[in-house]
Amino acid sequence: MTGRAKVLWLAKGLGRGGAEQLLVNCVRHADRSRYAIEVAYVLPHKDALVPALESAGVPVHCLGGPPGRRWPLRLRALLAERRYDLVHTHMPVPAVAARLLSGGAGAPRLVHTEHNLWERYRRPTRWANALTYGRNSAVIAVSRAVADGIGRRRPDPDWLTVVHHGPDLGGAPSGPAARRAAREELGLPEGALVVGTVGNLTPKKDQAGLLAAFELLRAEHPTARLVVVGTGPLEAELKARAGQGVLFTGSRGDVPALLPGWDVFCLSSRQEGLPVALMEAMTTGLPSVVTRVGGMPEVLDDGVEGRLVPPGDPAALAAALGELAADPGLRERMGAAARERSGSFDVAGAQRAIERVYARVLATRTPAN
């Protein structure tokens, strides 16, 4: 192949979710001398990250309409018009469509990044995935736990690659001034212990369990605060269940600037791949209390960078939070360890690993007539 390879990144939406943020992080480190990258997405109302991609010089195509409507036809037209060399998919439903629409001589090679465990998907999605997954030229898993869930679906040992992505915090603020600014922005008392969490308000994130744990924590630390960043279908229900000291911020585009104002980061998830929010918190130097699910035990050692607790156990979550709340020295030591561990979260290195996958699969592409 001569010249730059034309690559399409295909996602369901471009809202402020972890998987979507990875696209923005990675494009900043992409080798644009080798790859001409474009992005397409399905859900027009999830477009918060479109400006960031466009400011990076990436053409963005909205396919429009919800799944099951006309967006697959628009995807087919886009593939025919733009004649991509490679399509890199990031969500299961658009990925299935891309696999079904790509075939024959000159068709683009297909690379898929798996962000979640298959058990999270609804049964029809799992079936469609299983039936079409072998059409992927290569698969990238965001953690070893995710890779184990995929299994060996092709004999080629290079077909499945684990890539731990990382955050791209750039010039995010840090230090005492950043802490004061973050607390002022959120209206948090200077001396209060602050626990923060970031994620879509959905059952799999189990913020209801976190609210129950925080209520237990408040019994011992009545001035503690909980900051919940994110939106989702459970927002009204969670707000109704929340007790004193809980702040819901909605979706925020300035999470890296808010993190210095927190004392402990927490995720109560029942399922995860490898959340970007955790890696951002560790890079900031926050100790974390997270559930032992997905890829989180791969990047956080219990008792070193934070605490790992069982999912669905508010009492265990409260006990771990209470341990850190009662010991500022422990928070400082774990935070320092987290910052040191975050040196392995290299988004530039992750993008280079992804591009090695691209180079390998493009080397076997059948040229168009």
C-alpha positions in Angstrom: 0.0 0.0 0.0 1.3 3.5 -0.9 0.3 6.7 0.7 -1.8 7.1 3.8 -4.3 4.4 4.7 -7.9 5.7 5.0 -9.3 4.6 8.4 -12.8 5.0 9.7 -13.4 4.8 13.5 -17.1 3.8 14.0 -18.9 4.3 17.3 -22.5 4.3 18.5 -22.2 7.8 20.0 -19.7 10.5 20.8 -21.0 11.4 24.3 -18.7 11.7 27.3 -18.4 8.0 28.0 -15.1 6.3 28.7 -15.0 4.4 25.4 -15.8 7.6 23.4 -13.2 9.6 25.3 -10.6 7.0 24.2 -11.2 8.1 20.6 -10.3 11.7 21.4 -7.2 10.6 23.5 -6.0 8.3 20.7 -6.4 10.6 17.8 -4.1 13.2 19.4 -1.3 10.6 19.2 -2.2 9.0 15.9 0.4 8.8 13.2 -1.3 11.1 10.7 1.5 10.7 8.2 0.4 7.0 7.8 -3.3 7.1 8.6 -6.0 9.4 7.4 -8.6 9.0 10.2 -12.3 9.8 10.0 -15.0 9.1 12.6 -18.6 8.1 12.2 -21.3 7.7 14.8 -24.9 6.6 15.0 -26.7 8.6 17.7 -27.0 12.3 16.8 -27.9 13.4 20.4 -24.6 12.0 21.7 -22.3 14.5 20.1 -20.4 16.2 23.0 -17.0 15.1 21.8 -17.6 16.1 18.1 -15.9 19.5 18.6 -12.8 18.0 20.1 -12.4 15.6 17.2 -13.0 18.2 14.6 -10.6 20.6 16.3 -8.0 17.8 15.9 -8.6 17.9 12.2 -10.7 14.7 12.0 -13.7 14.6 9.7 -16.8 13.4 11.6 -19.9 11.8 10.0 -23.2 11.5 11.8 -25.1 8.6 10.5 -28.2 9.8 12.3 -31.3 8.0 13.6 -31.5 5.3 16.2 -30.4 1.7 15.7 -32.9 -0.2 13.6 -33.8 2.7 11.4 -31.9 4.1 8.4 -28.4 4.5 9.8 -27.1 1.2 8.3 -28.0 2.5 4.8 -26.1 5.7 5.5 -23.2 3.6 6.7 -23.3 1.5 3.5 -23.3 4.7 1.4 -20.4 6.2 3.4 -18.3 3.0 3.0 -19.0 3.0 -0.8 -18.2 6.7 -1.2 -15.1 7.0 1.0 -13.6 3.5 0.2 -11.8 3.1 3.5 -8.9 0.7 3.8 -9.8 -0.2 7.4 -12.8 0.2 9.6 -12.2 0.2 13.4 -15.4 -0.4 15.3 -15.9 0.4 19.0 -19.4 -0.7 19.9 -21.2 -4.0 19.2 -24.2 -2.9 17.2 -22.4 -0.7 14.7 -19.7 -3.3 14.6 -22.2 -6.0 13.5 -23.5 -3.7 10.8 -20.0 -3.0 9.5 -19.2 -6.7 9.4 -22.3 -7.4 7.4 -21.8 -4.5 5.0 -18.1 -5.3 4.3 -17.1 -8.1 2.0 -15.5 -9.0 -1.3 -12.4 -7.8 -3.0 -11.4 -4.3 -2.0 -13.5 -4.4 1.1 -12.0 -2.6 4.2 -10.2 -4.7 6.8 -12.1 -4.8 10.1 -10.6 -4.2 13.5 -12.8 -4.1 16.6 -12.0 -2.8 20.1 -13.9 -4.7 22.8 -14.6 -2.5 25.7 -16.9 -4.6 27.8 -17.6 -8.2 28.9 -20.0 -10.0 26.7 -22.3 -10.8 29.6 -23.3 -7.2 29.7 -24.8 -7.3 26.2 -28.5 -8.1 25.6 -29.1 -11.6 24.2 -29.7 -10.4 20.6 -26.5 -8.4 20.6 -24.5 -11.4 21.9 -26.0 -13.6 19.2 -25.3 -11.1 16.4 -21.8 -10.6 17.8 -21.1 -14.3 17.9 -22.3 -14.9 14.4 -20.2 -12.1 12.8 -17.2 -11.9 15.1 -15.0 -14.1 13.0 -15.2 -11.5 10.2 -12.9 -9.2 12.2 -9.4 -9.1 10.9 -8.2 -8.4 14.4 -9.7 -7.6 17.8 -8.3 -5.4 20.5 -9.4 -5.9 24.2 -9.0 -3.1 26.7 -8.1 -5.6 29.5 -7.1 -9.2 30.0 -10.5 -9.8 31.7 -12.2 -8.6 28.5 -10.0 -10.7 26.4 -10.8 -13.8 28.5 -14.5 -13.1 27.9 -14.0 -13.1 24.1 -12.2 -16.4 24.0 -10.2 -17.8 21.1 -12.6 -17.4 18.2 -9.9 -17.7 15.5 -6.7 -19.8 15.5 -4.4 -17.0 14.6 -2.5 -16.1 17.8 -2.1 -12.4 16.6 -5.9 -12.0 16.1 -6.6 -10.9 19.7 -4.4 -8.2 21.3 -4.7 -6.7 24.8 -4.0 -2.9 24.9 -4.3 -1.0 28.2 -5.3 2.5 27.1 -4.6 5.5 29.2 -5.9 9.0 29.9 -4.6 12.1 28.2 -4.7 14.7 30.9 -2.3 17.0 29.1 -1.9 20.2 31.1 -4.6 19.3 33.7 -4.1 21.4 36.9 -2.7 20.0 40.0 -1.5 21.1 43.5 -3.1 23.2 46.2 -4.4 25.9 43.9 -6.1 23.3 41.7 -7.6 21.7 44.8 -9.1 25.0 45.9 -10.4 25.9 42.5 -12.1 22.5 42.1 -13.8 22.8 45.5 -14.9 26.3 44.7 -16.3 25.2 41.4 -18.4 22.5 43.1 -19.2 24.4 46.3 -17.4 22.0 48.5 -16.2 22.9 52.0 -12.4 23.2 52.2 -12.0 20.8 55.1 -14.6 18.1 54.1 -13.6 14.6 53.1 -14.8 14.3 49.5 -15.4 11.0 47.7 -16.0 11.3 43.9 -17.2 9.0 41.2 -17.6 9.4 37.4 -19.8 7.3 35.2 -23.1 6.9 33.4 -26.0 6.5 35.8 -26.9 3.0 34.8 -27.5 -0.3 36.6 -24.1 -1.7 35.8 -22.4 1.2 37.5 -24.5 0.5 40.7 -24.4 4.1 42.1 -27.4 2.9 44.2 -24.9 0.7 46.1 -22.5 3.6 46.4 -25.3 5.8 47.9 -26.0 3.1 50.4 -22.3 2.8 51.3 -22.0 6.6 51.6 -24.9 6.7 54.0 -23.0 4.2 56.2 -19.8 6.3 55.9 -21.7 9.5 56.9 -22.6 7.8 60.2 -18.9 7.9 61.1 -17.9 10.9 59.1 -20.9 13.3 59.1 -19.2 16.1 57.2 -18.2 13.8 54.2 -19.3 14.7 50.7 -20.0 12.5 47.7 -19.7 14.0 44.2 -21.5 12.0 41.4 -20.5 13.0 37.9 -22.6 11.7 35.0 -26.0 11.4 33.6 -28.2 8.5 32.6 -31.5 6.7 32.9 -31.3 6.3 36.6 -30.7 9.9 37.4 -34.1 10.8 38.9 -34.2 7.6 40.9 -30.8 8.0 42.3 -31.4 11.7 43.3 -34.5 10.6 45.1 -32.5 8.0 47.1 -29.6 10.2 47.9 -29.2 11.5 51.5 -27.3 14.4 52.9 -24.0 15.4 51.5 -24.5 14.1 47.9 -23.9 16.4 44.9 -25.0 15.4 41.4 -23.1 17.4 38.8 -24.5 16.0 35.6 -22.2 15.4 32.7 -19.0 17.4 32.9 -16.4 18.1 30.3 -13.9 19.3 32.9 -13.4 16.1 35.0 -9.6 16.4 35.0 -9.9 19.8 36.6 -12.4 18.5 39.3 -10.3 15.5 40.4 -7.8 17.5 42.4 -10.6 18.6 44.7 -11.4 15.0 45.8 -9.8 12.9 48.4 -10.9 9.4 47.3 -12.1 8.1 43.9 -14.7 5.4 44.0 -16.4 3.0 41.5 -19.2 0.7 42.6 -19.5 -1.1 39.2 -21.0 -4.5 38.8 -19.4 -4.8 35.4 -16.5 -3.0 33.7 -13.9 -3.4 30.9 -11.2 -1.0 32.1 -12.7 2.4 32.9 -10.8 5.5 31.8 -12.2 7.4 34.9 -10.2 5.1 37.2 -7.0 5.7 35.2 -7.6 9.4 35.2 -8.0 9.4 39.0 -4.8 7.3 39.5 -2.9 9.7 37.2 -4.1 12.6 39.3 -2.8 10.9 42.4 -6.0 9.8 44.0 -6.4 6.6 46.1 -9.3 4.6 44.8 -11.9 2.2 46.2 -13.3 0.1 43.4 -15.0 -3.2 42.9 -13.1 -6.3 41.9 -14.6 -6.6 38.4 -13.3 -6.5 34.8 -9.9 -5.1 34.3 -9.7 -3.0 37.5 -7.7 -5.5 39.4 -5.2 -5.4 36.5 -4.2 -1.8 37.3 -4.9 -1.5 41.0 -3.5 -3.7 43.7 -5.5 -4.0 46.9 -3.8 -2.2 49.7 -1.3 -0.4 47.4 -3.0 2.1 45.2 -6.4 1.7 46.9 -8.9 -0.9 47.9 -10.7 -3.6 45.9 -14.1 -4.8 47.3 -16.7 -7.2 46.1 -19.4 -5.9 43.8 -22.9 -5.4 45.2 -21.7 -5.1 48.8 -22.4 -1.6 50.2 -21.1 -2.6 53.7 -17.7 -3.7 52.3 -17.6 -0.5 50.2 -18.4 1.6 53.2 -15.7 -0.1 55.3 -13.0 0.5 52.7 -14.0 4.2 52.3 -14.1 4.5 56.1 -10.5 3.1 56.3 -9.2 5.8 53.9 -11.4 8.5 55.5 -9.9 7.9 58.9 -6.3 8.0 57.8 -4.9 10.9 55.8 -1.5 9.3 55.8 -2.8 6.2 54.1 -4.6 8.3 51.5 -1.4 10.1 50.8 0.7 6.9 50.4 -1.9 5.2 48.3 -2.3 8.3 46.1 1.5 8.5 45.6 1.5 4.8 44.6 -1.4 5.4 42.2 0.4 8.2 40.5 3.5 6.0 40.2 1.5 3.1 38.8 -0.1 5.4 36.3 3.2 5.7 34.5 2.2 2.5 32.7 -1.0 4.2 31.4 0.5 5.5 28.2 -2.0 6.6 25.7 0.7 7.3 23.1 2.0 3.8 23.6 -1.5 2.4 23.3 -2.1 4.2 20.0 1.3 2.8 18.7 0.1 -0.7 19.7 -3.1 -0.1 17.8 -1.3 1.1 14.7 0.9 -2.1 14.8 -2.4 -4.0 14.5 -3.4 -1.8 11.6 -0.2 -2.4 9.8 -0.4 -6.1 10.3 -4.0 -6.5 8.9 -3.5 -4.0 6.1 -0.5 -6.0 4.9 -3.0 -8.7 4.0 -5.7 -6.6 2.4 -7.0 -7.6 -1.0 -6.7 -4.6 -3.3 -9.7 -3.2 -5.1 -10.0 -4.0 -8.8 
